[in-house]
Amino acid sequence: MNVCVPVLEDKGLQSPLSPHFGSAPLFMVVDAATGSTRAIQNRNLHHQHGMCQPLLALQGEDIGALVVGGIGMGALSRLQAAGLRVFIADGGTVEEVLQAMKAGTLPEATPAMACSHHGQGPHGPGPHGPGPHGCGGPRGNAGS
């Protein structure tokens, strides 16, 4: 199975996980069986909040699951509607999140885990508020 991981830069398995799916510069497609990687540029990197079109960048890719640091409700809904499983990780490298996924320690994303803001409003400073990614990570939405 191929797993898609949004990353900040292309360093193969050592690529750092992006804290937010929609604004990741690259998507790393990893063959979970062999560990081979291939980076795909996120052509929808600059979009209005809530307007992320994740399937455009990943169109035609054979992906069974995604591991993200944070994701908005719109993108999560679109991916799940397309039959893709989405898991949440608290950072690390592609290799680390792939190991966690194989070990079954990553929670599957739910609407309660989706980011609903971008550093605006009551959730505090940073790209997505408090916490490692400000979206609350596996524990749910920050400030909820």
Secondary structure, DSSP 8 states (H G I E B T S, - for coil): -EEEEEESS--GGG-BB-S-STT-SEEEEEETTT--EEEEE-TT-S--TT---HHHHTTT---SEEEES--BHHHHHHHHHTT-EEEE--S-BHHHHHHHHHHT-S-B--GGGSB--SS-STT-SSSSSSSSSSS-GGG-STT-
